[in-house]
Amino acid sequence: NVPWIGLPVRDRIVALQVYPQQMIGMFVWYENLDCTGKTYIAGSALTPANVFVFGAVAEPHGVVYVQTATGTVGSKLVGSVLGTDGVCASLGKQALRTAVEAEAALDLDALFQRPYAVR
């Protein structure tokens, strides 16, 4: 089993899974084909009834992205996704995905030392 934590980010609680070398949330998606432009969070767990704020972690520096204050879940045009290894993968062309607008909110590497552990 992989432990989950509720991480306080600004005035919100973001749910992340804790692995020894990284924390993982949902996927970080980008508007353009090269991981630039507007940033979104997308994944199978996007539901309005979720108690926690939607969060994702972009590697290699552990930047936590959270749903923007005005972000709404809906169909968004995205062109690329950042893998959990920090490598950008282009979709080849923009496609609609269920996603929510996101913004960078916290740098994990500035706060924690790897490997991570839950005690």
All heavy atoms as an XYZ file, in Angstrom:
890
protein
N       0.828     -1.183      0.000
C       0.000      0.000      0.000
C       0.872      1.246      0.000
O       1.861      1.310      0.712
C      -0.895      0.030      1.225
C      -2.001     -0.994      1.147
O      -2.412     -1.404      0.063
N      -2.497     -1.401      2.290
N       0.450      2.246     -0.775
C       1.157      3.520     -0.831
C       0.394      4.516      0.035
O      -0.794      4.721     -0.163
C       1.248      4.023     -2.287
C       1.954      5.365     -2.330
C       1.970      3.002     -3.157
N       1.074      5.120      1.024
C       0.363      6.047      1.912
C      -0.028      7.346      1.213
O       0.655      7.811      0.304
C       1.378      6.319      3.029
C       2.701      5.985      2.447
C       2.476      4.958      1.385
N      -1.136      7.924      1.651
C      -1.620      9.227      1.201
C      -1.424     10.208      2.345
O      -1.532      9.845      3.515
C      -3.106      9.169      0.875
C      -3.432      8.447     -0.385
C      -3.552      7.096     -0.545
C      -3.689      9.018     -1.664
N      -3.873      6.794     -1.846
C      -3.968      7.963     -2.554
C      -3.715     10.318     -2.142
C      -4.261      8.170     -3.900
C      -4.019     10.524     -3.478
C      -4.281      9.463     -4.348
N      -1.134     11.456      1.998
C      -1.077     12.508      3.005
C      -1.964     13.663      2.551
O      -2.226     13.834      1.366
C       0.355     13.030      3.250
C       0.943     13.639      1.962
C       1.242     11.947      3.805
C       2.161     14.499      2.209
N      -2.432     14.424      3.509
C      -3.114     15.680      3.221
C      -2.115     16.784      3.476
O      -1.765     17.067      4.619
N      -1.593     17.389      2.412
C      -0.538     18.392      2.513
C      -1.150     19.793      2.460
O      -1.829     20.128      1.498
C       0.459     18.208      1.367
C       1.657     19.131      1.326
C       2.605     18.833      2.491
C       2.404     18.970      0.011
N      -0.912     20.615      3.508
C      -1.428     21.985      3.451
C      -0.656     22.802      2.423
O       0.574     22.879      2.464
C      -1.202     22.528      4.860
C      -0.523     21.475      5.642
C      -0.240     20.319      4.755
N      -1.359     23.377      1.471
C      -0.768     24.223      0.437
C      -1.603     25.492      0.385
O      -2.780     25.446      0.028
C      -0.767     23.527     -0.941
C      -0.185     24.444     -2.007
C       0.013     22.223     -0.887
N      -0.986     26.601      0.781
C      -1.707     27.863      0.951
C      -2.833     27.629      1.935
O      -2.605     27.154      3.040
C      -2.169     28.407     -0.385
C      -1.003     28.782     -1.302
C      -1.463     29.392     -2.569
N      -0.331     29.674     -3.449
C      -0.453     29.878     -4.727
N      -1.642     29.848     -5.299
N       0.600     30.126     -5.453
N      -4.049     27.885      1.577
C      -5.179     27.680      2.495
C      -5.990     26.460      2.107
O      -7.171     26.369      2.392
C      -6.065     28.923      2.522
C      -6.647     29.249      1.151
O      -6.159     28.694      0.145
O      -7.595     30.051      1.083
N      -5.343     25.494      1.450
C      -6.029     24.309      0.951
C      -5.323     23.048      1.437
O      -4.182     23.085      1.870
C      -6.039     24.307     -0.575
C      -6.475     25.619     -1.171
C      -6.227     25.645     -2.644
N      -6.125     27.018     -3.098
C      -5.972     27.359     -4.348
N      -5.880     26.442     -5.276
N      -5.902     28.605     -4.693
N      -5.998     21.910      1.323
C      -5.389     20.612      1.616
C      -5.349     19.818      0.317
O      -6.375     19.607     -0.328
C      -6.194     19.823      2.678
C      -6.295     20.608      3.977
C      -5.569     18.453      2.905
C      -4.987     20.818      4.689
N      -4.146     19.389     -0.074
C      -3.939     18.622     -1.298
C      -3.607     17.186     -0.915
O      -2.727     16.953     -0.082
C      -2.794     19.224     -2.142
C      -2.531     18.390     -3.374
C      -3.108     20.659     -2.519
N      -4.301     16.229     -1.505
C      -4.035     14.810     -1.249
C      -2.967     14.318     -2.217
O      -3.115     14.444     -3.426
C      -5.311     14.005     -1.413
N      -1.877     13.757     -1.664
C      -0.783     13.223     -2.475
C      -0.377     11.855     -1.949
O      -0.449     11.594     -0.749
C       0.437     14.150     -2.433
C       0.249     15.568     -2.936
C       1.514     16.379     -2.683
C      -0.099     15.577     -4.415
N       0.080     10.994     -2.856
C       0.639      9.709     -2.460
C       2.128      9.896     -2.229
O       2.790     10.651     -2.945
C       0.419      8.667     -3.550
C      -1.002      8.190     -3.641
C      -1.123      7.079     -4.663
O      -0.993      7.316     -5.842
N      -1.364      5.874     -4.180
N       2.663      9.186     -1.231
C       4.070      9.340     -0.858
C       4.848      8.086     -1.244
O       4.626      7.007     -0.702
C       4.219      9.597      0.652
C       5.690      9.768      1.014
C       3.411     10.814      1.070
N       5.760      8.241     -2.191
C       6.722      7.206     -2.553
C       8.080      7.667     -2.023
O       8.275      8.859     -1.785
C       6.797      7.047     -4.076
C       5.577      6.401     -4.679
C       4.452      7.155     -5.002
C       5.552      5.038     -4.942
C       3.328      6.560     -5.564
C       4.439      4.434     -5.502
C       3.329      5.204     -5.811
O       2.223      4.618     -6.361
N       9.065      6.784     -1.851
C      10.353      7.210     -1.304
C      11.025      8.339     -2.094
O      11.626      9.222     -1.497
C      11.199      5.932     -1.341
C      10.201      4.832     -1.235
C       8.992      5.323     -2.003
N      10.941      8.317     -3.407
C      11.650      9.324     -4.197
C      10.777     10.475     -4.697
O      11.289     11.421     -5.275
C      12.358      8.656     -5.375
C      13.475      7.735     -4.953
C      14.515      8.432     -4.086
O      14.886      9.566     -4.298
N      14.968      7.729     -3.038
N       9.454     10.374     -4.531
C       8.605     11.464     -4.993
C       7.207     11.355     -4.409
O       6.808     10.299     -3.924
C       8.525     11.499     -6.520
C       7.797     10.320     -7.137
C       7.923     10.311     -8.641
O       8.610      9.464     -9.172
N       7.294     11.229     -9.313
N       6.512     12.481     -4.436
C       5.103     12.497     -4.087
C       4.330     12.641     -5.390
O       4.763     13.339     -6.307
C       4.789     13.647     -3.136
C       5.395     13.460     -1.771
S       4.793     14.695     -0.619
C       6.170     14.755      0.511
N       3.196     11.951     -5.457
C       2.437     11.916     -6.703
C       0.998     12.310     -6.442
O       0.378     11.869     -5.476
C       2.489     10.507     -7.329
C       3.920     10.160     -7.720
C       1.561     10.412     -8.535
C       4.098      8.781     -8.288
N       0.482     13.111     -7.326
C      -0.934     13.470     -7.324
C      -1.525     13.040     -8.654
O      -1.268     11.933     -9.130
N      -2.248     13.924     -9.269
C      -2.813     13.654    -10.585
C      -1.790     14.093    -11.635
O      -0.660     14.448    -11.296
C      -4.143     14.377    -10.706
C      -5.136     13.828     -9.668
S      -6.574     14.842     -9.481
C      -7.654     14.080    -10.629
N      -2.164     14.092    -12.898
C      -1.243     14.465    -13.968
C      -1.261     15.963    -14.232
O      -2.305     16.605    -14.133
C      -1.589     13.722    -15.260
C      -1.297     12.258    -15.191
C      -2.322     11.343    -15.054
C       0.005     11.793    -15.247
C      -2.065      9.986    -14.987
C       0.270     10.438    -15.174
C      -0.764      9.535    -15.044
N      -0.091     16.525    -14.580
C       0.024     17.914    -14.998
C      -0.038     17.930    -16.528
O       0.798     17.315    -17.189
C       1.350     18.551    -14.525
C       1.424     20.007    -14.973
C       1.498     18.441    -13.023
N      -1.039     18.599    -17.060
C      -1.240     18.720    -18.502
C      -0.975     20.153    -18.934
O      -1.123     21.077    -18.137
C      -2.670     18.340    -18.870
C      -2.986     16.905    -18.633
C      -3.264     16.313    -17.437
C      -3.063     15.876    -19.610
N      -3.503     14.971    -17.605
C      -3.396     14.676    -18.948
C      -2.894     15.837    -20.989
C      -3.546     13.476    -19.596
C      -3.054     14.638    -21.639
C      -3.369     13.470    -20.955
N      -0.602     20.325    -20.194
C      -0.308     21.651    -20.726
C      -1.102     21.889    -22.001
O      -1.392     20.966    -22.757
C       1.193     21.791    -21.019
C       2.031     21.723    -19.773
C       2.486     20.510    -19.285
C       2.350     22.872    -19.067
C       3.246     20.441    -18.134
C       3.117     22.813    -17.905
C       3.556     21.595    -17.454
O       4.303     21.526    -16.317
N      -1.369     23.155    -22.231
C      -2.126     23.577    -23.409
C      -1.371     23.265    -24.700
O      -1.954     22.787    -25.673
C      -2.377     25.079    -23.288
C      -3.039     25.727    -24.464
C      -3.178     27.217    -24.268
O      -2.285     27.851    -23.656
O      -4.190     27.740    -24.739
N      -0.063     23.522    -24.714
C       0.731     23.346    -25.933
C       1.367     21.956    -26.006
O       1.381     21.214    -25.027
C       1.807     24.428    -26.007
C       1.191     25.824    -26.058
O       0.150     26.032    -26.676
N       1.816     26.770    -25.385
N       1.937     21.642    -27.149
C       2.511     20.314    -27.399
C       3.861     20.083    -26.714
O       4.354     18.960    -26.711
C       2.664     20.083    -28.906
C       1.378     20.168    -29.739
C       1.693     19.995    -31.214
C       0.362     19.152    -29.267
N       4.446     21.149    -26.139
C       5.793     21.045    -25.558
C       5.837     21.385    -24.068
O       6.830     21.901    -23.568
C       6.749     21.948    -26.335
C       6.315     23.415    -26.284
O       5.208     23.729    -25.779
O       7.095     24.264    -26.770
N       4.777     21.091    -23.344
C       4.678     21.348    -21.901
C       4.868     22.823    -21.557
O       5.564     23.180    -20.598
C       5.638     20.458    -21.106
S       5.126     18.717    -21.129
N       4.243     23.675    -22.364
C       4.198     25.111    -22.094
C       2.754     25.579    -22.234
O       1.889     24.839    -22.701
C       5.087     25.910    -23.071
O       4.595     25.735    -24.407
C       6.544     25.483    -22.979
N       2.528     26.803    -21.853
C       1.184     27.378    -21.964
C       0.375     27.150    -20.698
O       0.924     26.863    -19.631
N      -0.926     27.272    -20.810
C      -1.793     27.078    -19.653
C      -1.572     25.694    -19.053
O      -1.311     24.727    -19.763
C      -3.258     27.213    -20.050
C      -3.678     28.614    -20.372
C      -5.162     28.658    -20.686
C      -5.581     30.046    -21.102
N      -6.989     30.099    -21.513
N      -1.682     25.622    -17.733
C      -1.448     24.382    -17.001
C      -2.765     23.856    -16.449
O      -3.598     24.629    -15.976
C      -0.470     24.627    -15.835
O       0.685     25.289    -16.330
C      -0.067     23.334    -15.184
N      -2.928     22.543    -16.528
C      -4.147     21.894    -16.055
C      -3.795     20.670    -15.219
O      -2.711     20.114    -15.331
C      -5.007     21.425    -17.233
C      -5.413     22.522    -18.168
C      -4.727     22.730    -19.359
C      -6.483     23.357    -17.865
C      -5.105     23.745    -20.226
C      -6.866     24.363    -18.723
C      -6.173     24.557    -19.901
O      -6.546     25.565    -20.750
N      -4.752     20.255    -14.411
C      -4.665     18.980    -13.714
C      -5.757     18.107    -14.295
O      -6.898     18.545    -14.437
C      -4.891     19.154    -12.200
C      -3.785     20.020    -11.593
C      -4.941     17.789    -11.514
C      -4.063     20.424    -10.168
N      -5.403     16.879    -14.640
C      -6.386     15.949    -15.188
C      -6.122     14.564    -14.644
O      -5.000     14.223    -14.300
C      -6.324     15.924    -16.718
N      -7.162     13.786    -14.560
C      -7.040     12.422    -14.087
C      -8.407     11.826    -13.878
O      -9.422     12.502    -13.965
N      -8.438     10.554    -13.585
C      -9.712      9.848    -13.473
C     -10.491     10.221    -12.222
O     -11.667      9.925    -12.122
C      -9.472      8.336    -13.499
O      -8.634      7.979    -12.410
N      -9.853     10.879    -11.250
C     -10.529     11.158     -9.977
C     -11.157     12.544     -9.899
O     -11.579     12.962     -8.843
C      -9.538     10.983     -8.830
N     -11.206     13.293    -11.006
C     -11.790     14.632    -10.942
C     -13.291     14.531    -10.726
O     -14.039     14.141    -11.608
C     -11.519     15.411    -12.238
C     -10.115     15.947    -12.442
C     -10.015     16.664    -13.784
C      -9.716     16.892    -11.335
N     -13.714     14.882     -9.549
C     -15.144     14.913     -9.249
C     -15.422     16.113     -8.362
O     -14.653     16.381     -7.433
C     -15.611     13.635     -8.516
O     -14.883     13.531     -7.298
C     -15.403     12.397     -9.353
N     -16.493     16.832     -8.585
C     -16.793     18.009     -7.776
C     -17.002     17.695     -6.294
O     -16.824     18.552     -5.447
C     -18.079     18.544     -8.391
C     -18.130     17.973     -9.758
C     -17.410     16.659     -9.691
N     -17.350     16.470     -5.943
C     -17.634     16.129     -4.552
C     -16.378     15.819     -3.746
O     -16.458     15.545     -2.561
C     -18.570     14.924     -4.509
N     -15.191     15.861     -4.361
C     -13.959     15.543     -3.660
C     -13.735     16.501     -2.496
O     -13.899     17.705     -2.623
C     -12.785     15.621     -4.646
C     -11.569     14.904     -4.135
O     -11.248     14.956     -2.965
N     -10.882     14.231     -5.028
N     -13.351     15.986     -1.337
C     -13.115     16.802     -0.147
C     -11.827     17.610     -0.291
O     -11.715     18.705      0.227
C     -13.039     15.898      1.100
C     -12.648     16.694      2.335
C     -14.360     15.191      1.307
N     -10.852     17.064     -0.984
C      -9.558     17.714     -1.128
C      -9.490     18.505     -2.426
O     -10.200     18.229     -3.370
C      -8.436     16.672     -1.119
C      -8.370     15.893      0.155
C      -8.917     14.631      0.247
C      -7.771     16.440      1.277
C      -8.864     13.911      1.428
C      -7.707     15.729      2.464
C      -8.256     14.466      2.541
N      -8.566     19.472     -2.455
C      -8.294     20.223     -3.668
C      -7.546     19.310     -4.638
O      -6.747     18.478     -4.219
C      -7.436     21.468     -3.305
C      -6.657     21.988     -4.477
C      -8.310     22.549     -2.741
N      -7.813     19.457     -5.909
C      -7.104     18.678     -6.915
C      -5.652     19.128     -6.945
O      -5.364     20.317     -7.017
C      -7.733     18.883     -8.296
C      -9.197     18.583     -8.322
C     -10.096     19.512     -8.803
C      -9.695     17.383     -7.846
C     -11.452     19.244     -8.827
C     -11.046     17.109     -7.859
C     -11.934     18.045     -8.355
N      -4.738     18.172     -6.882
C      -3.324     18.500     -6.873
C      -2.519     17.580     -7.752
O      -2.923     16.454     -8.034
N      -1.382     18.071     -8.217
C      -0.462     17.294     -9.042
C       0.945     17.739     -8.689
O       1.155     18.851     -8.197
C      -0.740     17.522    -10.524
N       1.926     16.871     -8.951
C       3.322     17.195     -8.674
C       4.112     17.072     -9.968
O       4.069     16.045    -10.628
C       3.919     16.260     -7.596
C       5.383     16.618     -7.335
C       3.108     16.332     -6.318
N       4.822     18.149    -10.309
C       5.674     18.156    -11.497
C       7.110     17.923    -11.072
O       7.641     18.639    -10.221
C       5.538     19.479    -12.243
N       7.717     16.909    -11.621
C       9.129     16.618    -11.363
C       9.953     17.232    -12.498
O       9.422     17.549    -13.533
C       9.337     15.096    -11.310
C       8.705     14.430    -10.109
C       9.284     14.867     -8.760
O      10.322     15.569     -8.728
O       8.694     14.522     -7.746
N      11.239     17.489    -12.314
C      12.098     16.870    -11.332
C      12.224     17.632    -10.011
O      12.906     17.171     -9.108
C      13.447     16.836    -12.040
C      13.434     18.025    -12.924
C      11.996     18.177    -13.345
N      11.580     18.770     -9.833
C      11.795     19.566     -8.622
C      10.656     19.518     -7.619
O      10.679     20.249     -6.639
C      12.097     21.013     -8.999
C      13.288     21.137     -9.884
N      14.574     20.857     -9.460
C      13.396     21.452    -11.185
C      15.408     21.012    -10.461
N      14.725     21.376    -11.519
N       9.649     18.678     -7.848
C       8.578     18.524     -6.884
C       7.696     19.749     -6.741
O       7.328     20.119     -5.632
N       7.363     20.393     -7.855
C       6.480     21.557     -7.804
C       5.038     21.070     -7.725
O       4.582     20.317     -8.582
C       6.675     22.472     -9.035
C       5.691     23.635     -9.001
C       8.110     22.979     -9.089
N       4.346     21.497     -6.673
C       2.954     21.104     -6.486
C       2.058     22.106     -7.210
O       2.175     23.320     -7.007
C       2.571     21.065     -4.992
C       1.099     20.734     -4.818
C       3.437     20.051     -4.254
N       1.197     21.589     -8.064
C       0.185     22.393     -8.748
C      -1.153     22.118     -8.095
O      -1.459     20.981     -7.745
C       0.111     22.028    -10.233
C       1.241     22.601    -11.040
C       2.471     21.971    -11.096
C       1.078     23.787    -11.737
C       3.513     22.495    -11.821
C       2.125     24.334    -12.474
C       3.338     23.684    -12.512
O       4.373     24.214    -13.234
N      -1.941     23.191     -7.910
C      -3.269     23.057     -7.332
C      -4.285     23.724     -8.240
O      -3.951     24.600     -9.040
C      -3.363     23.673     -5.917
C      -2.476     22.945     -4.936
C      -3.058     25.158     -5.929
N      -5.511     23.313     -8.078
C      -6.617     23.912     -8.807
C      -6.656     25.411     -8.489
O      -6.516     25.809     -7.338
C      -7.915     23.247     -8.363
C      -9.158     23.838     -8.934
C     -10.402     23.136     -8.386
O     -10.304     22.112     -7.720
N     -11.551     23.693     -8.670
N      -6.819     26.244     -9.522
C      -6.928     27.682     -9.285
C      -8.227     27.983     -8.549
O      -9.171     27.191     -8.582
C      -6.899     28.484    -10.600
O      -8.041     28.122    -11.386
C      -5.622     28.233    -11.381
N      -8.277     29.119     -7.898
C      -9.465     29.508     -7.138
C     -10.699     29.612     -8.022
O     -11.818     29.346     -7.589
C      -9.222     30.828     -6.421
N     -10.507     29.977     -9.280
C     -11.644     30.133    -10.197
C     -11.774     28.966    -11.175
O     -12.627     28.992    -12.054
C     -11.511     31.442    -11.000
O     -10.271     31.409    -11.730
C     -11.530     32.646    -10.079
N     -10.919     27.965    -11.017
C     -10.918     26.830    -11.943
C     -12.165     25.968    -11.815
O     -12.646     25.718    -10.716
N     -12.665     25.549    -12.947
C     -13.814     24.645    -12.967
C     -13.461     23.416    -13.790
O     -12.753     23.506    -14.792
C     -15.057     25.323    -13.570
O     -14.749     25.782    -14.891
C     -15.508     26.496    -12.724
N     -13.959     22.284    -13.370
C     -13.730     21.041    -14.100
C     -14.555     21.073    -15.376
O     -15.730     21.421    -15.358
C     -14.130     19.820    -13.242
C     -13.996     18.538    -14.044
C     -13.286     19.759    -11.987
N     -13.919     20.730    -16.485
C     -14.615     20.700    -17.759
C     -13.689     20.239    -18.861
O     -12.542     19.858    -18.613
N     -14.163     20.277    -20.093
C     -13.353     19.873    -21.244
C     -12.377     20.985    -21.582
O     -12.775     22.132    -21.799
C     -14.249     19.589    -22.451
O     -15.020     18.447    -22.209
N     -11.096     20.640    -21.619
C     -10.027     21.600    -21.916
C      -9.181     21.046    -23.054
O      -8.965     19.842    -23.151
C      -9.123     21.828    -20.699
C      -9.842     22.060    -19.390
C     -10.563     23.365    -19.340
C     -11.191     23.534    -17.962
N     -12.126     24.604    -17.871
N      -8.693     21.947    -23.921
C      -7.784     21.535    -24.981
C      -6.380     21.429    -24.416
O      -5.838     22.404    -23.889
C      -7.790     22.561    -26.116
C      -8.805     22.358    -27.216
C      -8.724     23.497    -28.225
C      -8.637     21.016    -27.896
N      -5.791     20.240    -24.471
C      -4.434     20.020    -23.989
C      -3.602     19.398    -25.100
O      -4.117     18.734    -25.995
C      -4.408     19.127    -22.728
C      -5.171     19.791    -21.586
C      -4.969     17.761    -23.003
N      -2.279     19.639    -25.020
C      -1.405     19.117    -26.059
C      -0.265     18.264    -25.551
O       0.409     17.584    -26.325
N      -0.026     18.286    -24.225
C       1.082     17.499    -23.677
C       0.837     17.227    -22.201
O       0.015     17.879    -21.559
C       2.415     18.236    -23.871
O       2.362     19.535    -23.323
N       1.581     16.244    -21.694
C       1.472     15.851    -20.285
C       2.868     15.617    -19.742
O       3.757     15.128    -20.448
C       0.588     14.587    -20.121
C       1.181     13.399    -20.858
C       0.343     14.263    -18.652
N       3.063     15.987    -18.477
C       4.342     15.767    -17.822
C       4.279     14.453    -17.073
O       3.413     14.259    -16.222
C       4.637     16.919    -16.856
C       6.047     17.015    -16.320
C       7.047     17.241    -17.453
C       6.137     18.133    -15.307
N       5.172     13.541    -17.386
C       5.205     12.246    -16.721
C       5.720     12.357    -15.310
O       6.323     13.358    -14.923
N       5.503     11.313    -14.510
C       5.988     11.320    -13.126
C       7.515     11.338    -13.062
O       8.082     11.648    -12.030
C       5.458     10.090    -12.355
O       5.844      8.904    -13.042
C       3.947     10.157    -12.207
N       8.182     11.057    -14.190
C       9.640     11.114    -14.262
C      10.142     12.488    -14.699
O      11.335     12.699    -14.859
C      10.170     10.044    -15.201
C       9.594     10.148    -16.610
O       8.771     11.067    -16.876
O       9.944      9.304    -17.449
N       9.216     13.450    -14.924
C       9.588     14.790    -15.336
C       9.796     14.961    -16.822
O      10.228     16.020    -17.275
N       9.482     13.936    -17.613
C       9.651     13.996    -19.063
C       8.334     14.401    -19.717
O       7.280     13.838    -19.414
C      10.133     12.640    -19.617
C      10.197     12.664    -21.132
C      11.493     12.285    -19.026
N       8.420     15.376    -20.621
C       7.244     15.864    -21.339
C       6.883     14.903    -22.464
O       7.739     14.457    -23.218
C       7.534     17.244    -21.924
S       6.153     17.947    -22.863
N       5.590     14.574    -22.563
C       5.095     13.723    -23.650
C       4.048     14.504    -24.438
O       3.031     14.922    -23.883
C       4.494     12.443    -23.095
N       4.316     14.715    -25.713
C       3.390     15.427    -26.579
C       2.292     14.483    -27.056
O       2.536     13.303    -27.299
C       4.136     15.978    -27.801
O       3.209     16.560    -28.701
N       1.073     15.003    -27.178
C      -0.012     14.201    -27.735
C       0.006     14.212    -29.258
O      -0.755     13.501    -29.892
C      -1.370     14.738    -27.246
C      -1.596     14.731    -25.733
C      -2.979     15.295    -25.419
C      -1.443     13.345    -25.168
N       0.864     15.037    -29.855
C       0.942     15.133    -31.306
C      -0.001     16.186    -31.860
O       0.272     16.802    -32.872
N      -1.124     16.387    -31.198
C      -2.068     17.458    -31.520
C      -2.928     17.688    -30.281
O      -3.027     16.817    -29.404
C      -2.939     17.109    -32.721
C      -3.867     15.939    -32.501
C      -4.739     15.696    -33.717
C      -5.715     14.554    -33.426
N      -6.654     14.344    -34.491
N      -3.525     18.853    -30.200
C      -4.364     19.138    -29.040
C      -5.593     18.241    -29.036
O      -6.132     17.898    -30.086
C      -4.800     20.599    -29.038
C      -3.700     21.550    -28.624
C      -4.204     22.971    -28.520
O      -4.925     23.435    -29.393
N      -3.815     23.657    -27.456
N      -6.011     17.861    -27.833
C      -7.181     17.003    -27.661
C      -7.949     17.461    -26.425
O      -7.382     18.072    -25.524
C      -6.743     15.550    -27.492
N      -9.235     17.172    -26.404
C     -10.051     17.524    -25.243
C      -9.862     16.504    -24.134
O      -9.882     15.298    -24.370
C     -11.528     17.593    -25.635
C     -11.952     18.810    -26.451
C     -13.399     18.666    -26.890
C     -11.764     20.090    -25.652
N      -9.654     17.004    -22.917
C      -9.549     16.166    -21.728
C     -10.368     16.814    -20.620
O     -10.474     18.039    -20.546
C      -8.099     16.048    -21.236
C      -7.172     15.318    -22.171
C      -7.426     13.810    -22.155
N      -6.461     13.081    -22.912
C      -6.584     12.751    -24.182
N      -7.636     13.131    -24.864
N      -5.655     12.052    -24.798
N     -10.915     15.999    -19.737
C     -11.569     16.543    -18.559
C     -10.474     16.998    -17.613
O      -9.642     16.194    -17.186
C     -12.468     15.490    -17.892
O     -13.456     15.091    -18.838
C     -13.143     16.066    -16.654
N     -10.445     18.288    -17.326
C      -9.348     18.861    -16.549
C      -9.831     20.108    -15.827
O     -10.958     20.560    -16.012
C      -8.185     19.199    -17.482
N      -8.940     20.656    -15.006
C      -9.209     21.895    -14.280
C      -7.955     22.760    -14.354
O      -6.833     22.246    -14.360
C      -9.617     21.602    -12.817
C      -8.492     20.957    -12.037
C     -10.139     22.838    -12.125
N      -8.144     24.078    -14.436
C      -7.017     24.991    -14.481
C      -6.196     24.868    -13.200
O      -6.741     24.682    -12.119
C      -7.502     26.443    -14.626
C      -8.200     26.728    -15.933
C      -9.707     26.427    -15.876
O     -10.220     26.015    -14.812
O     -10.364     26.591    -16.906
N      -4.864     24.982    -13.351
C      -3.977     24.797    -12.205
C      -2.907     25.876    -12.167
O      -2.618     26.521    -13.178
C      -3.325     23.421    -12.279
N      -2.315     26.036    -10.975
C      -1.216     26.981    -10.796
C      -0.182     26.369     -9.854
O      -0.518     25.583     -8.969
C      -1.727     28.297    -10.229
C      -2.397     28.167     -8.871
C      -3.065     29.445     -8.405
O      -2.861     30.499     -9.018
O      -3.819     29.376     -7.412
N       1.080     26.743    -10.059
C       2.147     26.284     -9.173
C       1.947     26.913     -7.803
O       1.680     28.117     -7.699
C       3.507     26.652     -9.744
N       2.061     26.108     -6.731
C       1.760     26.617     -5.403
C       2.812     26.296     -4.353
O       2.853     26.942     -3.319
C       0.407     26.068     -4.939
N       3.661     25.296     -4.587
C       4.609     24.872     -3.553
C       5.752     24.101     -4.186
O       5.544     23.354     -5.140
C       3.886     23.974     -2.541
C       4.678     23.436     -1.365
C       5.000     24.560     -0.383
C       3.888     22.350     -0.654
N       6.955     24.278     -3.650
C       8.138     23.539     -4.099
C       8.512     22.535     -3.006
O       9.023     22.920     -1.953
C       9.273     24.523     -4.360
C      10.550     23.869     -4.837
O      10.657     22.622     -4.805
O      11.461     24.597     -5.248
N       8.219     21.261     -3.235
C       8.508     20.224     -2.233
C       9.985     20.129     -1.899
O      10.356     19.903     -0.745
C       8.000     18.863     -2.715
C       6.496     18.694     -2.817
C       6.162     17.366     -3.485
C       5.848     18.794     -1.451
N      10.850     20.297     -2.917
C      12.290     20.165     -2.678
C      12.822     21.259     -1.750
O      13.859     21.079     -1.115
C      13.062     20.173     -3.997
C      12.914     18.858     -4.751
O      12.299     17.920     -4.200
O      13.415     18.769     -5.882
N      12.117     22.370     -1.649
C      12.530     23.432     -0.734
C      12.122     23.124      0.703
O      12.677     23.698      1.641
C      11.918     24.763     -1.172
N      11.175     22.198      0.888
C      10.652     21.892      2.219
C      11.084     20.545      2.781
O      11.223     20.387      3.987
C       9.124     21.912      2.196
C       8.469     23.247      1.899
C       6.962     23.068      1.802
C       8.821     24.260      2.978
N      11.255     19.550      1.899
C      11.501     18.181      2.340
C      12.756     17.617      1.697
O      13.154     18.023      0.620
C      10.326     17.270      1.979
C       9.014     17.719      2.546
C       8.041     18.280      1.736
C       8.742     17.582      3.899
C       6.819     18.697      2.252
C       7.535     17.996      4.427
C       6.573     18.556      3.603
N      13.336     16.631      2.363
C      14.506     15.941      1.834
C      14.089     14.552      1.383
O      13.366     13.852      2.099
C      15.571     15.846      2.914
C      16.846     15.179      2.448
C      17.898     15.173      3.548
O      17.749     15.789      4.589
N      18.977     14.447      3.303
N      14.553     14.143      0.230
C      14.287     12.799     -0.255
C      15.354     11.868      0.271
O      16.474     12.283      0.477
C      14.280     12.797     -1.793
C      13.185     13.674     -2.352
C      13.213     13.682     -3.859
N      12.498     14.841     -4.380
C      11.771     14.826     -5.469
N      11.640     13.737     -6.182
N      11.178     15.914     -5.898
N      15.088     10.616      0.498
C      13.822      9.911      0.267
C      12.771     10.297      1.317
O      13.095     10.554      2.481
C      14.180      8.432      0.383
C      15.386      8.416      1.265
C      16.124      9.708      1.017
N      11.540     10.356      0.866
C      10.423     10.689      1.743
C      10.052      9.468      2.580
O      10.231      8.335      2.172
C       9.187     11.093      0.931
C       9.369     12.275      0.032
C       9.021     12.218     -1.305
C       9.868     13.487      0.527
C       9.161     13.323     -2.132
C      10.017     14.589     -0.299
C       9.663     14.500     -1.629
O       9.794     15.588     -2.446
N       9.495      9.735      3.742
C       9.026      8.654      4.600
C       7.809      9.156      5.367
O       7.748     10.331      5.725
C      10.102      8.210      5.577
N       6.877      8.285      5.603
C       5.710      8.605      6.424
C       5.893      7.892      7.755
O       6.107      6.687      7.799
C       4.400      8.161      5.736
C       3.216      8.420      6.646
C       4.238      8.882      4.399
N       5.808      8.616      8.836
C       6.015      8.049     10.169
C       4.760      8.168     10.986
O       4.016      9.036     10.916
C       7.152      8.755     10.887
C       8.461      8.630     10.144
C       9.589      9.171     11.012
N      10.775      9.588     10.341
C      11.565      8.879      9.594
N      11.263      7.663      9.329
N      12.654      9.352      9.077
